Amino acid sequence: MRKKILQAIETVRPFVPVMQLKTLVDALRWGEERGWFRDKLLELAQVVETMPVTYAQDGLGDEAVVHLHYFYGGGDWWITEKDIDGGVDQAFGLVDLGHGPELGYISIAELVSMRDMDIDLHWKPITLAQVKAEKYKVPEPVKPELVAYTVAQVVNVGDWFETVAPGFLN
């Protein structure tokens, strides 16, 4: 098992921010929940090993599968494909830095080098359509209940006349 874990660490190293990887490794050694972190690391390594390379999902549009999710502040990066020719230089996916989503190439090396960047350890692969539906869902407008009121229900006409024109109704 030790060899399998070491191999998983090497597999995910280019994809996990440095501080987060150090935390994961420490949790494998010392944490009460070592088993959870071990399983999560092995699961993440499986995702990285099996995710498609650049252009493999070309033409799928919103049906392309998002395999990894990174987040920092108000920004989100959803990775659909990796490029492993000569290392992990780039990936393809959807990015939203708080100004709306945009598809394009993403530097994994830059992402993992950013301070406070995190890879979502709870992420389960879903389609871009599902990401967009969840992230950008527009709430149903609240429809006010229409109630028909009579003038007498809204304003007591007699009191109104007495206030505005005392003695008018007499």
N, C-alpha and C positions, 0 to 999 in steps of 0.2 A: 504494500500500500504506500509506503514511503516513496518508492520510485515513481509511482503513479502521481502522487501529489507534487513531487518535484517537477515532473514533466508538465503537469497542469500549470504550475507557476510559470514555467518558461513559455508555455503557449499563450497565457494571458498577459504576460509582462508588457508587450507592446501596446496592449489595449486598455490597461488599467492605470489610472493616475498613480504616481509614485507613492504618495502618502497613503492612499487607499490600499495599495498593494502591501505596504509595510504593515498596515493595520490588520489586513486579512491574514498575513503570515504570522503576526503576533497572536492573533486570535486562534490560529491553528495550534500554537504552542501552549498558550497559557489560559485561554478563555474557558469558561464553564460550558460554553456552547460550541466547543471545538467541532463536534459532529456536524452542526448546521453549517459552519464556515467551510469545513472540508467538502460537504456535499455541494455547497454553492460554488466553490472554486472548481470542482470537477464539472459541474453543470455549465459554468461559464466557459471553461476550456472546450467542452463539447460544442457549444454554440459557435465559438470562434473557429474551431476546426471545420465545422460543416457549413458555415455561412457561405453564400455564393460570392464569387469574385466579380469585379467590376464588369458591367455589361451583361452578366448572366440573367438579370431580371429585366433587361431592356425591353420595352414594349408592353410591360405589364401594367404600367401606370399606377393607379391607386391600389392595384391588387398585389404589388410588390410587397414582400414581407420585410418588416423591420426587425432586425435581429438584436441590435444593441441600442440602448438609450443612455445618453449622457445629459447631465444637467448642472447648471451653475447659475445662481441668482435667478433672473427671469428668463434665462436662455435654455433651450432644449435642442439636442442634436439626436436625430433618429437615424441610425445607420442601416442601410439596406444591403450594401455590398462592400467588400473589402478588396483591396488591391495588394497582392503579396509579391509581385514581381520585384525582386531586389529589396524586400523588406516591406514594412507597413508604412508606406509613404502617404497614401491617400485612401479615401473611402468615398462612397456615394450615399447620399441620403437627404433628409429633410432637416432644415435648420430654421429655428425661430428665435431670434434675439429680442423678441418683444415688439417687433414691428410687422409681424405677419410671417407666414411660412414661405420658404424658398428651397427648391431642390437644387442640389449642386454637389461639387466635390468638396470633401472635408479632409483636412489634414489630421489624421489620428495622432501623429507625433505632437502637433501643437495642442490638441485637446488634452492629452495626458500630461503635458508639461505645465498646463495652467494650474495655478494655485487654487485650491478649493473646488476644482472640478471633480465630479463624482460620476462613476458609472452606476447605473441603476441595478442593484443586485437582485431586485424583485421583479425585473422586467421579464415578461413572457412574450415571445415573438407573436406579432399581430401584423395585419396589413396596414399600409399607409391610409387606406380608407377608414379603418377602425381608429387609427391615431387621430386623424382629422375629425372624425365624428365625436370622439371623446374630448379632444382638446378644444375644438372650436364649435361645440354644440351651442346653438342659439336657444336660449330658454323660450318656452312657449309664452307668448304675451298673456298677461293676466287680463281676462275679460271681465269688466265690471258687471255686476248683476244689475240689470235694468229693472227698475221698479217704477211703476206709474203712480205718481203722486197727484193729488188734487191740490188746487191752490189753497183750499182750506186746511189741508194737512201741512202744507209748507208754512203758511202764514195765517195766523188767526186774523182775518180781515177786520173784524170789529176792533181788536186791540190796535191794529195798524192805523185805522182811521182815527181812533181816539188820540194816538200819539201824533200823527201828522196834522190832522184837522179836527181838533176837539169840537164836539157838538155837531159835526157834519151829518152823522147818521140820525140824529134826533129830529 
